[in-house]
């Protein structure tokens, strides 16, 4: 089996921001889809309170790293980044926060 790479972004949203967050993904730019090495992505909504998971599949870790440093990355995230910037300017807590972990696929 060819080794594959998975990145999971854990997104915590303030309650008031959840609908907006889902709308951002429903109308996303699809910039990631143009990246060499991108395979697939799922956006997982928690069934109860909790974090959203953005699971992206890549041909390699190198392809993922290129995505995170690309103009397409900025394009794909600009609306969410703008929401965070505006909240900070108003002196509010950011409406969402994220952290990600990466994984190598070892079995299917």
Secondary structure, DSSP 4 states (H G I P E B T S, - for coil): ---EEEEEEEEEE-GGGHHHHHHHHHT---GGGGSTTEEEEEEE--SSSS-EEEEEEES-HHHHHHHHTSHHHHHHHHHHHHHHHHHHHTTPPPSEEEEEEEEEE---
